[in-house]
Each structure stands twice: as structure tokens, then as C-alpha cells.
């Protein structure tokens, strides 16, 4: 009888997997083209290997995903989702629930509803597919990372991946230097002729990735007792910060300063005040082009700054006309509506995450977004920061720093736009979930 039930369960799981494969392949085809749909459909071929070496597969993904095209990233994410479903349905594993699941599911449900009730349903599919894929990756990451040792492995993989991206960034800046003219302000065109963008094709997006990953590498340096490993992680941090300066991203520089303050606040508060004179001294040693770029933050006549102000002004008009549930999830829907207000600004997003969320999903979506942020911070502070384990406390400070930094960057850019950034955002969110699970296990023991 048990064998019959097991066979029936397997058949049901395979049927369910087939249905999900077709649905996800269709979504991928709509969002990214037929090639993406084919990749997702063929991903079941490597499923047995991914199932057997799931944790290794996750780590390899975190190391190399930034170098992959969106379609291949989506195919990998689908594999993770398939493994997660098979674990729950066939192997009867229990997902480790905690209070973080409520705001996470709320965001996912609202994204689905908003995508299918917006003004451009097809246009919403790209962003919905990206967030779904990253969400699936986060689920398996939470399921597989159930100890401090595994958490350390995940953070090591993130740091290695960031280092590889940064090395390529230095190569690109040195040998592939030229960038699009719109990335260089007219007032600084004689001083800045190139900017680092690595694999992101845009220096500002590269800066977002650096802001997200640098606190993780700092935590690995900070908490490690092995001198050689400390030296390695210090080199990774230095390479990332050098790349950040070469992006000439003012938002990135502000964001990394916020991240540093948050990290020190939760690890060594006294160092915040002692580091200020050194920061001022360090500024004087920076190349003049970088100094001028930082100073231009306060120049409201700067071309990119004035352009943003105009963009934000029009975005508020869009919000005023669609206040409750917005125009629909995704940047394509926003772009379509925005260009009805002004055709001389062919932008892709509002260059402000909070205005973009308001415009896309209305006040309902913004409240859910802020709820997720606040819940994540409270979760990490209550569990991780108050943990008796030093390593968990340092990692918790890094997760808070990463989140605070990217949220500060969200004042100047839309951080939920490029797939490579969306993946890392959900990974950081997953880390806050993992920290709470690990501290629960430690408290029971």
C-alpha cells in the first residue's frame, strides 16, 4: 500500500513539474523571447545532477550568475524552483517558516495581481519573471542553509563572485574604457572620459551591485580569525571599493557611506567618530576627477541632477493620476504611461525606487514594500544582532548595512530593474530569513 501511495505521489509530482515547466517556459518566452523559453524547457535535463548537488549548485550560481545572460539566469532559477518543489512534494521536507514569510508572500501576491490588472499585462511579464525567479532561488537558499558553516560558505561564494566581477571591471575600465555619452556629465566631460561598468553595461547599476556585496566581504574579513583569509577578504573589499570609485557613481558613493555607518553602528560604534577625520583626509588624496564628481552631488545645476528633478516631477504627475494601485507592475508599463506625459524623455524608469514603486503599484504597493523593509530590519536586529554568536552578529550587521546602502541608493536609481541586481536583492532578503532560522536552532540547542 505504501509503495502504491509513493508511486502515486511521484506521478503527481512529475505531472505538477511538467505543468510548472510549461507555464514557466511560456512566461520566459513572453518576457525574454523564445530562446529563454527553450532554455527553461531544457533545464530539466540537468535536474538530476542539480538535485544531487543542490548546495554546490547554489554556490556556483552565486559565484558566476552575474556573467550569465538573463535567459540562462532564469533557467537556473527554474531548476532551483523545481528542486524546492520536489523536496516539498516528494521528499516531504518542511519549509522553515518564520515571521518573514508574511511580508515576502504579500509582495509576491501583490506583484502577480498588479501584473495582470495593470495597463500593459505583457509588459509586466519581464519584471514578474525576474522577481519570481529570484524568489525561487531565495526559497532554496533558505531551505539549504541551515547552519553557520553553510552560511559561511554562501557568503564566501558571494564574495568570490563579487571579486571576479570587480576584476573584470578593472579590465573593462583599462582596456574597454569608452562609455555612452549620456553617462558623462557635460560639465565633467574633460575630466571623466570612461567609467567602470564591468558586466552590467551601466556604471550606476555596477555601483548598486558593489553596494550590495561589499558589506558581505567586509563581514568575512571582520569575523575571520585566520590571518591569510583576512588578507584575502581585505583584498576583495579593496578591489570592490576601487571599482566603485571608477564607476563615478555619486549615488553609489553616498550609499556605501551609509552602509559603512550602519555596519560600524552595529559592530563598533566608537569607530564611526574616529573614522571621520581619516575619511576627510582620504578625500584629499583622491584624484581630482573623483573629488569633483563627489562635490557635484551638491550642484543642482548639474545636467544629470536637473534631468532627474524633471523626471521625478513628471513621475509625481503619473502617481497623482494613478494613486491607489498604480499603472501596473514593471518598468515597461511605467515607461509606456510616462511617455504619454512627455515624449522628449525616453526613460526606462524614474531613477528613484520609491517613486517608481508608487507609480507602478500605488500606495498599496509602497506600503507593502515598506512593510517588507521594516520587517527585515526588525527581524535581523531582534535575532542576529542580539545573538550570542559573534559571527552571526557580524553577518547580521553586514546584511543590515547592505540593505541600508541599497535603499539609500534607491533614492537616485531604481534598484528593482536589472535581473542581476534583483537576484542579489532577494539573496540579501534570504540571508535575513536564514539568520533568524539559525538563531532559532542555536537557542533550542
C-alpha positions as CSV (number, residue, x, y, z in Angstrom):
1,X,0.0,0.0,0.0
2,X,2.8,2.4,0.9
3,X,4.5,1.6,-2.5
4,X,1.3,2.4,-4.3
5,X,1.0,5.7,-2.5
6,X,4.6,6.6,-3.1
7,X,4.2,5.8,-6.9
8,X,1.0,8.0,-6.9
9,X,2.9,10.8,-5.2
10,X,5.7,10.6,-7.7
11,X,3.3,10.6,-10.7
12,X,1.6,13.7,-9.2
13,X,4.9,15.4,-8.6
14,X,6.0,14.8,-12.2
15,X,2.7,16.0,-13.5
16,X,2.9,19.1,-11.4
17,X,6.5,19.6,-12.5
18,X,5.5,19.3,-16.2
19,X,2.7,21.8,-15.8
20,X,5.1,24.3,-14.0
21,X,7.7,23.7,-16.7
22,X,5.2,24.7,-19.4
23,X,3.9,27.7,-17.5
24,X,7.4,29.0,-16.6
25,X,8.7,28.4,-20.2
26,X,5.7,30.3,-21.5
27,X,6.4,33.2,-19.1
28,X,10.1,33.2,-20.0
29,X,9.2,33.2,-23.8
30,X,6.9,36.2,-23.3
31,X,9.4,38.1,-21.0
32,X,12.7,37.4,-22.8
33,X,11.9,35.6,-26.1
34,X,11.7,32.1,-27.4
35,X,15.3,31.3,-26.6
36,X,14.6,31.8,-22.9
37,X,11.6,29.5,-23.1
38,X,13.7,26.8,-24.8
39,X,16.4,27.1,-22.1
40,X,13.9,26.7,-19.3
41,X,12.3,23.8,-21.1
42,X,15.6,22.0,-21.5
43,X,16.7,22.7,-17.9
44,X,15.0,19.5,-16.7
45,X,17.9,17.6,-18.4
46,X,20.3,18.7,-15.7
47,X,17.7,18.4,-12.9
48,X,19.0,15.1,-11.5
49,X,22.5,16.5,-11.1
50,X,21.3,19.7,-9.6
51,X,19.1,17.7,-7.1
52,X,22.1,15.6,-6.0
53,X,24.5,18.6,-5.7
54,X,22.0,21.3,-4.9
55,X,24.0,23.2,-2.3
56,X,27.1,23.2,-4.6
57,X,24.8,24.3,-7.5
58,X,23.6,27.2,-5.4
59,X,27.1,28.3,-4.6
60,X,28.3,28.0,-8.2
61,X,25.3,30.1,-9.2
62,X,26.2,32.8,-6.7
63,X,29.8,32.9,-7.9
64,X,29.0,33.1,-11.6
65,X,25.5,34.3,-12.2
66,X,26.5,37.9,-12.9
67,X,28.3,36.7,-16.1
68,X,25.3,34.9,-17.4
69,X,22.6,36.2,-19.8
70,X,19.1,36.8,-18.4
71,X,17.7,33.8,-20.1
72,X,20.3,31.4,-18.6
73,X,19.9,33.0,-15.1
74,X,16.1,32.3,-15.4
75,X,16.8,28.7,-16.4
76,X,19.0,28.2,-13.4
77,X,16.4,29.8,-11.1
78,X,13.7,27.4,-12.6
79,X,16.0,24.5,-11.7
80,X,16.1,25.7,-8.1
81,X,12.4,26.0,-8.0
82,X,11.9,22.5,-9.4
83,X,14.3,21.1,-6.7
84,X,12.4,23.0,-4.0
85,X,9.0,21.7,-5.2
86,X,10.3,18.1,-5.4
87,X,11.7,18.4,-1.9
88,X,8.3,19.6,-0.5
89,X,6.1,17.3,-2.6
90,X,8.1,14.1,-2.9
91,X,10.6,14.1,-0.1
92,X,8.1,15.7,2.3
93,X,10.6,18.2,3.6
94,X,9.2,21.0,5.7
95,X,10.0,24.6,4.8
96,X,11.4,26.5,7.7
97,X,8.8,29.1,8.3
98,X,9.2,32.3,10.4
99,X,7.6,35.7,10.5
100,X,9.5,36.9,7.4
101,X,7.3,34.8,5.2
102,X,4.3,37.1,5.6
103,X,5.7,40.3,4.0
104,X,7.6,38.2,1.4
105,X,4.4,36.5,0.2
106,X,2.5,39.7,0.4
107,X,4.9,41.3,-2.1
108,X,4.7,38.3,-4.4
109,X,0.9,38.2,-4.4
110,X,0.6,41.9,-5.0
111,X,3.1,41.7,-7.9
112,X,1.0,39.0,-9.5
113,X,-2.3,40.8,-9.1
114,X,-0.7,44.1,-10.2
115,X,0.8,42.5,-13.3
116,X,-2.5,41.1,-14.5
117,X,-4.6,44.1,-13.7
118,X,-2.2,46.8,-15.0
119,X,-2.4,48.8,-18.2
120,X,0.1,46.5,-20.0
121,X,-0.1,42.9,-19.0
122,X,2.5,41.6,-21.5
123,X,4.9,44.5,-20.5
124,X,4.7,43.4,-16.9
125,X,5.8,39.8,-17.6
126,X,9.5,40.6,-17.8
127,X,9.7,42.1,-14.3
128,X,7.4,39.4,-12.9
129,X,9.5,36.6,-14.3
130,X,12.7,38.1,-12.9
131,X,11.3,38.6,-9.4
132,X,9.7,35.1,-9.5
133,X,13.0,33.5,-10.5
134,X,14.9,35.3,-7.7
135,X,12.2,34.4,-5.2
136,X,12.6,30.7,-6.2
137,X,16.3,31.0,-5.7
138,X,15.8,32.6,-2.3
139,X,13.4,29.7,-1.2
140,X,16.0,27.0,-2.0
141,X,18.8,29.1,-0.4
142,X,16.8,29.3,2.8
143,X,15.9,25.6,2.7
144,X,19.6,24.5,2.2
145,X,21.4,27.0,4.5
146,X,20.6,25.5,7.9
147,X,23.9,26.0,9.8
148,X,26.5,28.6,10.5
149,X,29.0,26.7,8.4
150,X,26.7,26.7,5.4
151,X,26.0,30.3,5.9
152,X,29.8,31.0,5.8
153,X,30.0,29.0,2.5
154,X,27.2,31.1,0.9
155,X,28.9,34.4,2.0
156,X,32.2,33.2,0.7
157,X,30.6,32.4,-2.7
158,X,29.1,35.9,-2.8
159,X,32.4,37.4,-2.1
160,X,34.3,35.3,-4.7
161,X,31.6,36.2,-7.3
162,X,31.9,39.9,-6.4
163,X,35.7,39.7,-6.7
164,X,35.5,38.2,-10.2
165,X,33.1,40.9,-11.3
166,X,35.4,43.5,-9.9
167,X,38.5,42.1,-11.6
168,X,36.6,42.2,-14.9
169,X,35.5,45.8,-14.1
170,X,39.2,46.8,-13.8
171,X,39.9,45.0,-17.1
172,X,37.0,46.7,-18.8
173,X,37.9,50.2,-17.4
174,X,41.5,49.8,-18.6
175,X,41.1,48.1,-22.0
176,X,37.5,48.7,-23.0
177,X,37.2,52.2,-21.5
178,X,34.7,54.1,-23.6
179,X,31.1,54.6,-22.4
180,X,27.9,56.1,-23.7
181,X,28.0,59.9,-23.8
182,X,24.8,60.2,-21.6
183,X,26.8,58.6,-18.7
184,X,29.2,61.5,-18.6
185,X,28.0,65.0,-17.4
186,X,28.8,67.8,-19.8
187,X,30.5,69.8,-17.0
188,X,33.0,66.9,-16.4
189,X,33.5,65.7,-19.9
190,X,37.1,66.8,-20.0
191,X,37.9,65.1,-16.7
192,X,35.9,61.9,-17.0
193,X,36.2,60.0,-20.3
194,X,35.5,56.5,-19.1
195,X,33.6,54.8,-16.3
196,X,33.7,51.2,-14.9
197,X,30.7,49.1,-15.6
198,X,32.1,45.5,-15.7
199,X,29.4,43.0,-16.8
200,X,26.5,45.4,-16.1
201,X,26.7,47.7,-19.2
202,X,25.9,50.7,-17.0
203,X,28.2,52.1,-14.3
204,X,25.3,53.1,-12.0
205,X,24.0,49.5,-11.9
206,X,27.5,48.2,-11.3
207,X,27.7,50.5,-8.3
208,X,24.4,49.0,-7.0
209,X,26.0,45.5,-7.1
210,X,29.1,46.8,-5.3
211,X,27.0,48.4,-2.6
212,X,25.1,45.1,-2.1
213,X,28.1,42.8,-1.9
214,X,30.9,44.9,-0.3
215,X,29.4,44.6,3.3
216,X,29.3,40.8,2.9
217,X,33.0,40.7,2.1
218,X,33.7,43.2,4.9
219,X,31.9,40.8,7.3
220,X,34.0,37.9,6.2
221,X,37.1,40.0,6.8
222,X,35.9,41.3,10.1
223,X,34.8,38.0,11.7
224,X,37.6,35.8,10.3
225,X,40.4,34.8,12.7
226,X,42.7,33.3,10.0
227,X,45.3,36.0,9.0
228,X,45.6,34.7,5.5
229,X,41.8,34.8,4.9
230,X,41.7,38.2,6.4
231,X,44.3,39.4,3.9
232,X,42.3,37.8,1.0
233,X,39.0,39.4,2.1
234,X,40.7,42.7,2.6
235,X,41.9,42.5,-1.0
236,X,38.4,41.7,-2.2
237,X,37.0,44.7,-0.3
238,X,39.7,47.0,-1.7
239,X,39.1,45.8,-5.2
240,X,35.4,46.4,-4.9
241,X,35.9,49.9,-3.5
242,X,38.3,50.8,-6.2
243,X,35.8,49.8,-8.8
244,X,33.1,51.9,-7.0
245,X,35.3,54.9,-7.4
246,X,35.9,54.2,-11.0
247,X,32.1,54.0,-11.7
248,X,32.0,57.7,-10.7
249,X,28.5,56.9,-9.3
250,X,27.6,59.6,-6.9
251,X,24.6,57.6,-5.6
252,X,26.9,54.6,-5.1
253,X,29.4,56.7,-3.1
254,X,26.6,58.0,-0.9
255,X,25.2,54.5,-0.5
256,X,28.5,52.9,0.5
257,X,29.0,55.6,3.1
258,X,25.5,54.8,4.6
259,X,26.3,51.1,4.5
260,X,29.6,51.7,6.4
261,X,27.9,53.8,9.1
262,X,25.3,51.2,9.6
263,X,27.9,48.4,9.8
264,X,30.0,50.2,12.3
265,X,26.9,51.2,14.3
266,X,26.2,47.6,15.0
267,X,29.7,46.4,15.4
268,X,32.0,49.1,16.7
269,X,30.2,52.4,17.2
270,X,33.1,54.4,18.6
271,X,34.9,53.9,15.3
272,X,32.3,56.0,13.5
273,X,33.6,59.2,15.1
274,X,37.3,58.3,14.9
275,X,37.0,57.4,11.2
276,X,35.6,60.8,10.1
277,X,38.9,62.7,10.2
278,X,40.5,59.8,8.2
279,X,37.7,59.9,5.7
280,X,38.2,63.6,5.2
281,X,42.0,63.1,4.8
282,X,41.4,60.3,2.4
283,X,39.2,62.5,0.3
284,X,42.1,64.9,-0.2
285,X,44.2,62.1,-1.7
286,X,41.6,61.1,-4.3
287,X,42.1,62.0,-7.9
288,X,40.7,65.4,-8.8
289,X,38.1,63.9,-11.2
290,X,36.6,61.8,-8.4
291,X,36.7,64.7,-6.0
292,X,34.8,66.9,-8.5
293,X,32.3,64.1,-9.1
294,X,31.6,63.9,-5.3
295,X,31.3,67.6,-5.0
296,X,28.9,67.8,-7.9
297,X,26.3,66.0,-5.7
298,X,25.5,69.4,-4.3
299,X,25.4,71.1,-7.7
300,X,21.7,71.1,-8.6
301,X,22.5,72.7,-12.0
302,X,24.4,69.5,-13.0
303,X,22.9,68.0,-16.1
304,X,22.1,64.6,-14.7
305,X,20.7,66.1,-11.5
306,X,18.5,68.6,-13.2
307,X,17.3,65.8,-15.6
308,X,16.4,63.7,-12.6
309,X,14.4,66.5,-11.0
310,X,12.4,66.9,-14.2
311,X,11.9,63.1,-14.3
312,X,10.7,63.0,-10.7
313,X,8.3,65.9,-11.3
314,X,6.6,64.1,-14.2
315,X,6.5,60.8,-12.2
316,X,4.6,62.6,-9.4
317,X,2.0,63.5,-12.1
318,X,1.7,59.8,-13.0
319,X,1.3,58.9,-9.3
320,X,-1.3,61.6,-8.9
321,X,-3.4,60.2,-11.7
322,X,-3.0,56.5,-10.5
323,X,-2.7,56.8,-6.7
324,X,-4.2,53.6,-5.3
325,X,-2.8,50.6,-7.3
326,X,-0.6,52.4,-9.9
327,X,-0.2,51.8,-13.6
328,X,0.9,48.2,-13.3
329,X,3.9,46.1,-12.2
330,X,7.1,46.5,-14.2
331,X,9.2,49.2,-15.9
332,X,7.7,48.7,-19.4
333,X,4.2,49.7,-18.2
334,X,5.6,52.7,-16.4
335,X,7.6,53.7,-19.5
336,X,4.5,53.5,-21.7
337,X,2.5,55.7,-19.4
338,X,5.3,58.1,-18.6
339,X,5.9,58.9,-22.3
340,X,2.2,59.9,-22.6
341,X,3.1,62.8,-20.4
342,X,6.3,63.8,-22.2
343,X,7.8,62.3,-25.4
344,X,11.1,64.1,-25.2
345,X,12.4,62.0,-22.2
346,X,12.7,58.3,-23.4
347,X,13.5,56.9,-19.9
348,X,13.2,53.3,-18.7
349,X,12.4,54.1,-15.0
350,X,12.0,57.0,-12.6
351,X,15.6,56.8,-11.2
352,X,14.0,56.7,-7.8
353,X,12.9,53.3,-6.4
354,X,10.2,54.8,-4.1
355,X,8.6,56.9,-6.8
356,X,8.8,54.0,-9.2
357,X,7.1,51.7,-6.7
358,X,4.4,54.3,-6.1
359,X,3.9,54.8,-9.9
360,X,3.8,51.1,-10.7
361,X,1.8,49.7,-7.7
362,X,0.3,52.8,-6.0
363,X,0.2,53.4,-2.3
364,X,-0.9,49.8,-1.7
365,X,2.4,48.6,-3.2
366,X,4.5,51.2,-1.4
367,X,3.0,50.2,1.9
368,X,3.8,46.5,1.2
369,X,7.3,47.4,0.1
370,X,8.0,49.5,3.3
371,X,6.5,46.7,5.4
372,X,8.9,44.2,3.9
373,X,11.9,46.6,4.6
374,X,10.8,47.3,8.2
375,X,10.1,43.6,8.9
376,X,13.5,42.6,7.5
377,X,15.3,45.1,9.7
378,X,13.4,44.2,12.8
379,X,13.9,40.5,12.1
380,X,17.7,40.8,11.8
381,X,18.1,43.2,14.8
382,X,16.0,41.0,17.1
383,X,17.6,37.7,16.1
384,X,21.0,38.3,14.6
385,X,22.3,41.4,16.3
386,X,21.3,40.1,19.7
387,X,22.8,36.6,19.1
388,X,25.4,35.3,21.5
389,X,27.4,34.1,18.5
390,X,30.0,36.7,17.3
391,X,30.0,35.6,13.7
392,X,26.2,35.8,13.4
393,X,26.3,39.3,14.9
394,X,28.8,40.5,12.4
395,X,27.0,38.9,9.4
396,X,23.7,40.4,10.7
397,X,25.4,43.9,10.7
398,X,26.6,43.3,7.1
399,X,23.1,42.3,6.0
400,X,21.7,45.4,7.6
401,X,24.5,47.5,6.0
402,X,23.9,46.0,2.6
403,X,20.1,46.7,2.8
404,X,20.5,50.2,4.2
405,X,23.1,51.1,1.5
406,X,21.0,49.8,-1.4
407,X,17.9,51.6,0.0
408,X,19.9,54.8,0.1
409,X,21.0,54.2,-3.5
410,X,17.3,53.7,-4.3
411,X,16.9,57.5,-3.8
412,X,18.8,58.0,-7.0
413,X,18.3,54.8,-9.0
414,X,15.6,52.2,-9.5
415,X,17.2,49.1,-7.8
416,X,14.5,46.6,-8.8
417,X,15.1,46.8,-12.6
418,X,18.1,44.8,-13.8
419,X,18.0,41.0,-13.2
420,X,21.5,40.7,-11.8
421,X,20.6,43.2,-9.1
422,X,17.1,41.7,-8.4
423,X,18.8,38.3,-7.7
424,X,21.2,39.8,-5.2
425,X,18.4,41.8,-3.5
426,X,16.4,38.6,-3.0
427,X,19.6,36.8,-1.7
428,X,20.1,39.5,0.9
429,X,16.5,39.2,1.9
430,X,17.0,35.4,2.1
431,X,20.0,36.0,4.4
432,X,17.8,37.9,6.8
433,X,15.5,34.9,6.8
434,X,18.4,32.4,7.3
435,X,19.8,34.4,10.2
436,X,16.5,34.1,12.1
437,X,16.3,30.3,11.4
438,X,19.9,29.7,12.6
439,X,19.5,31.7,15.8
440,X,16.3,29.7,16.5
441,X,18.2,26.5,16.2
442,X,21.0,27.8,18.4
443,X,18.6,28.9,21.1
444,X,16.9,25.5,21.1
445,X,20.3,23.8,21.4
